[in-house]
């Protein structure tokens, strides 16, 4: 690979995620729905999964975001966003490999 080809491969800049997601939104929704979305319980971000928050008076109270359970159900929108990010990163990786192969030939 020449230095020019190596520079081209190294300077590959993928499309921004927001643009890619907008251009592929319908396909992403169809693929995601075919996976039969299941609610995923994740740790509450506000209380770090403990279910309790300290108040200004030094007392502990149930976290209002998760009702003291420490867990949050992932919404459809959040799950679709996570799926979209994963698909985007997979596509960028494939594109980088294609550029390397193209520049090497």
N, C-alpha and C positions, 0 to 999 in steps of 0.2 A: 504494500500500500504506500503510495507516495505521500509526501508531507501535505500536499494539497488535499488529497482524499482523506487523510487522517484528520485534518482540520475540519473538513466538511462533516465527517462523522461525529466529531467531538462537539461541533457547534449546533448540532440538531436541537431545535427548540420545539417542543410539542405545543399543540394548541392548548390554550388555557382550559382548565377543567369546566368553568362555567359555560364557556362557548361550546365545548364538546358535549356537555350534558344537555344543553338546549337543543343541539342538532340531533341528538340521539334519544331524546326523552321518550318518544313513543315506543321505540324498540326496547329500551331499558325497562319500561313499565311492563311490557308483554313478557320479557324474559323473567323479570322479578316475580310477576304474578304466577308464572308457570312453576315457580319454586314452592308454591303454597306457603306463603309467609306465616311464620309462627312467632308469637310474641316472645321476645327475649327479655328476661329479667336482668337488669344490670344495676350496679351500685348507683345509688343516688349521688349526684355530683355535689349537691349542697352540703350533705352531712357525711360524705365519703363512705356511705354504706353502713354507718353506725345507727342511724335512725334518730339520733339526738343532736340537739344544738344547745350551746350555752347562751343564756340571755345576758343582758347587761348587769343583772343583779347576781350573777354567778350560779344560777340554777340551770338544770338541764330540762329541756322540753322536747316533746316529739317534733321532729322536723315536719314543717308544714308542706313541703314538696312531696314527701313520700308517706306521710301520715305515720311516721315512726317505724316503718317497716325496713328502711334502709335500702329498699329495692325500688326501681322504676321500670315500668313496662315500656319497652321500646315501641314507639308508634309506627304506623305504616310508613309515614313520611320519613322518619328517622332511619328506618331500616332500608327504605328505597335509596336514600342518600348514601348510606354506608355501602350498599351494593353498587351504586353508581361510581363511587370513589374507587372501589376495588376493581371494577371493570375498566375504569379509566387507566389505572396504574398498569393493569395487564396489557392494555392496548399500547401504552407508551413504551413498555418494555419490548413488545413485539416490533413496534416501529423502529426503535433504536437498533434492534438486531437486523432488521431489513436494511437500514441505512449502512450498517457495518458491512453486510454482505454485498450490497450494491457497490460501495466504495472499494471493496477488496477485489471486485471482478474487473 
